[in-house]
């Protein structure tokens, strides 16, 4: 049985970023609840956020087509002794280029369009033995499902 579309999108986004050739290479994790070892930086961390759901049609047999906008934060994490901001900004640029690429990705067919960047927020953390700096980008992923059928995209 197919997973919920949210999970399919998260997995596809993770794979797209792993294959993109960013400085993070294959260090792309989802909803990391444990601390990231600084030796694993640079890295990308995806955090699933809120989703808004809007019925846009009545659909067949009264089941509406739902427009769904899922927010996913992509944190660009770097560590080391200097140039935190510049290295995190470079990783952010690589993520933006990967998600806006004209090349086909595994996100195609799941989303109505490529993910859209909504905003970014820098965040430094000097609490540990080694500082970690992040630029967190919030991305909107728009997709459509039929009401009551969250495992597959709706035809719109």
C-alpha positions in Angstrom: 0.0 0.0 0.0 1.3 3.5 -0.9 2.3 5.9 1.9 0.5 9.1 2.6 1.4 11.7 0.0 3.1 13.8 2.7 5.6 11.0 3.3 6.1 10.3 -0.4 7.0 14.0 -0.9 9.4 14.0 2.1 11.2 10.9 0.8 11.3 12.4 -2.7 12.7 15.7 -1.4 15.3 13.9 0.6 16.4 11.8 -2.4 16.4 14.9 -4.7 18.8 16.7 -2.3 21.0 13.6 -1.8 21.4 13.3 -5.6 21.9 17.1 -6.1 25.7 17.1 -5.4 25.5 19.7 -2.7 28.3 20.2 -0.1 26.2 18.1 2.2 26.5 15.1 -0.2 24.3 12.3 1.1 24.0 13.8 4.6 20.3 14.7 4.3 18.2 13.6 7.3 14.5 13.9 8.2 13.1 15.1 11.5 16.3 14.5 13.4 15.2 14.3 17.0 18.7 13.5 18.3 21.7 15.9 18.1 23.6 15.9 14.9 27.3 15.2 15.4 29.3 18.2 14.2 31.4 15.8 12.3 28.4 15.1 10.1 28.4 18.7 8.9 27.8 20.1 6.4 24.4 18.5 6.4 20.8 19.2 5.5 17.9 18.4 7.8 14.3 18.3 6.7 11.6 19.1 9.2 8.0 18.6 8.2 5.8 21.5 9.3 2.2 22.6 9.0 -0.1 21.8 6.0 -3.1 23.8 4.8 -5.8 22.0 3.0 -8.4 23.7 0.8 -11.2 22.0 -1.1 -11.2 23.3 -4.7 -13.9 21.2 -6.4 -16.8 19.1 -5.4 -15.3 16.2 -7.3 -16.9 12.9 -8.2 -19.6 11.5 -6.0 -19.2 14.5 -3.7 -15.5 13.9 -2.9 -13.7 17.1 -3.2 -10.3 17.7 -4.8 -8.1 19.1 -2.1 -5.3 21.6 -2.7 -2.7 20.8 -0.1 0.3 23.0 0.8 2.8 21.2 3.0 5.6 23.3 4.6 9.0 21.6 4.9 11.9 23.3 6.6 15.3 22.6 5.0 18.1 23.5 7.5 21.6 24.1 6.0 23.9 23.1 8.8 27.6 23.9 9.0 30.3 23.7 11.7 33.9 24.5 12.0 36.0 27.4 13.1 35.1 30.2 10.7 33.1 31.5 7.8 29.9 30.0 9.1 27.5 32.4 7.4 29.2 32.2 4.0 29.3 28.3 4.0 25.7 28.0 5.1 24.7 30.6 2.5 26.5 28.6 -0.2 24.7 25.4 0.9 21.4 27.3 0.8 22.2 28.4 -2.8 22.9 24.8 -3.8 19.6 23.7 -2.3 17.7 26.5 -4.1 19.4 25.6 -7.4 18.6 21.9 -6.9 14.9 22.5 -6.2 14.5 24.9 -9.1 16.4 22.9 -11.6 14.8 22.3 -15.0 16.1 18.7 -14.8 13.6 16.0 -13.9 13.5 14.9 -10.3 11.6 12.4 -8.3 9.4 15.2 -7.1 7.8 15.4 -10.6 4.4 13.8 -10.6 4.0 14.3 -6.9 3.8 18.1 -6.8 1.8 20.6 -8.8 5.1 22.6 -9.3 8.5 22.7 -7.8 8.8 23.6 -4.1 8.6 27.3 -3.5 10.9 29.1 -1.0 8.8 31.1 1.5 11.6 32.6 3.6 14.8 31.9 5.4 16.1 32.4 9.0 19.7 32.3 10.2 20.4 30.5 13.5 23.7 30.2 15.4 24.2 27.7 18.2 27.4 28.1 20.2 26.2 26.0 23.2 28.1 22.8 22.4 31.8 22.0 22.2 31.8 23.2 18.6 29.5 25.8 17.2 26.9 24.8 14.5 25.4 27.5 12.3 22.2 27.0 10.3 20.2 28.8 7.7 16.7 27.4 7.8 14.6 27.8 4.6 10.9 27.2 4.7 9.6 25.6 1.5 5.9 25.1 0.3 5.1 21.9 -1.5 1.8 22.1 -3.3 0.0 18.9 -4.2 -3.6 17.7 -4.8 -5.5 14.7 -3.5 -9.0 13.5 -3.6 -10.9 13.9 -0.3 -10.5 10.7 1.7 -7.7 9.4 -0.6 -4.4 10.7 0.8 -2.2 8.1 -0.7 -2.2 9.3 -4.3 -2.3 12.5 -6.3 -5.6 13.7 -7.7 -6.1 14.5 -11.4 -6.7 18.3 -11.7 
